[in-house]
C-alpha cells in the first residue's frame, strides 16, 4: 500500500470473528516486544470496529525457491544461521512451567499461577 510520502507498507487485516483472529493479535503482540532486527518493523496495529489490522514496513522481494538445487538455498541457510546467532539486544525470558490437568471432557488445561 503506497503512502503519500512515497513509502509503501504491507497491511494485513482479518475480521475479529474469524477463527484465525487470535493469531493476528499474537503476531502484533510478539512484534511489539521484539527488538529491531532483520525483519520488517510493525508500524501500526488496530483492533476495532470488527477488524484486526497490522501494518508493517514493506520489504521488496519474492518468495524463495525451495526446490532442490535452487540458487536461493545457500542464501536461506545463511539467513537461518544469522538468525540463530545470539543477539546482545535480544530480550531474556524466563519460562515457568504451569501444572497441566485434564478437564472432565478430557482436554488438557493449564493452571495459571
GIUR-V244025 format. One record per residue. N is the residue number from 1. RES is the residue in three letters. SS is DSSP state (~ for helix, > for strand, _ for the rest). Layout:
n=N res=RES ss=SS
n=N res=RES ss=SS
This chain:
n=1 res=UNK ss=_
n=2 res=UNK ss=>
n=3 res=UNK ss=_
n=4 res=UNK ss=_
n=5 res=UNK ss=_
n=6 res=UNK ss=_
n=7 res=UNK ss=_
n=8 res=UNK ss=>
n=9 res=UNK ss=>
n=10 res=UNK ss=>
n=11 res=UNK ss=>
n=12 res=UNK ss=>
n=13 res=UNK ss=>
n=14 res=UNK ss=>
n=15 res=UNK ss=>
n=16 res=UNK ss=_
n=17 res=UNK ss=_
n=18 res=UNK ss=_
n=19 res=UNK ss=_
n=20 res=UNK ss=_
n=21 res=UNK ss=~
n=22 res=UNK ss=~
n=23 res=UNK ss=~
n=24 res=UNK ss=~
n=25 res=UNK ss=~
n=26 res=UNK ss=~
n=27 res=UNK ss=~
n=28 res=UNK ss=~
n=29 res=UNK ss=~
n=30 res=UNK ss=~
n=31 res=UNK ss=~
n=32 res=UNK ss=~
n=33 res=UNK ss=~
n=34 res=UNK ss=_
n=35 res=UNK ss=_
n=36 res=UNK ss=_
n=37 res=UNK ss=_
n=38 res=UNK ss=_
n=39 res=UNK ss=_
n=40 res=UNK ss=_
n=41 res=UNK ss=_
n=42 res=UNK ss=>
n=43 res=UNK ss=>
n=44 res=UNK ss=>
n=45 res=UNK ss=>
n=46 res=UNK ss=>
n=47 res=UNK ss=>
n=48 res=UNK ss=>
n=49 res=UNK ss=_
n=50 res=UNK ss=_
n=51 res=UNK ss=>
n=52 res=UNK ss=>
n=53 res=UNK ss=>
n=54 res=UNK ss=>
n=55 res=UNK ss=>
n=56 res=UNK ss=>
n=57 res=UNK ss=>
n=58 res=UNK ss=_
n=59 res=UNK ss=_
n=60 res=UNK ss=_
n=61 res=UNK ss=_
n=62 res=UNK ss=_
n=63 res=UNK ss=_
n=64 res=UNK ss=_
n=65 res=UNK ss=_
n=66 res=UNK ss=_
n=67 res=UNK ss=_
n=68 res=UNK ss=_
n=69 res=UNK ss=_
n=70 res=UNK ss=_
n=71 res=UNK ss=_
n=72 res=UNK ss=_
n=73 res=UNK ss=~
n=74 res=UNK ss=~
n=75 res=UNK ss=~
n=76 res=UNK ss=~
n=77 res=UNK ss=~
n=78 res=UNK ss=~
n=79 res=UNK ss=~
n=80 res=UNK ss=~
n=81 res=UNK ss=~
n=82 res=UNK ss=~
n=83 res=UNK ss=~
n=84 res=UNK ss=~
n=85 res=UNK ss=_
n=86 res=UNK ss=_
n=87 res=UNK ss=_
n=88 res=UNK ss=_
n=89 res=UNK ss=_
n=90 res=UNK ss=_
n=91 res=UNK ss=_
n=92 res=UNK ss=_
n=93 res=UNK ss=_
n=94 res=UNK ss=_
n=95 res=UNK ss=_
n=96 res=UNK ss=_
n=97 res=UNK ss=_
n=98 res=UNK ss=_
n=99 res=UNK ss=_
n=100 res=UNK ss=>
n=101 res=UNK ss=>
n=102 res=UNK ss=>
n=103 res=UNK ss=_
n=104 res=UNK ss=_
n=105 res=UNK ss=_
n=106 res=UNK ss=_
n=107 res=UNK ss=_
n=108 res=UNK ss=>
n=109 res=UNK ss=>
n=110 res=UNK ss=>
n=111 res=UNK ss=_
n=112 res=UNK ss=_
n=113 res=UNK ss=_
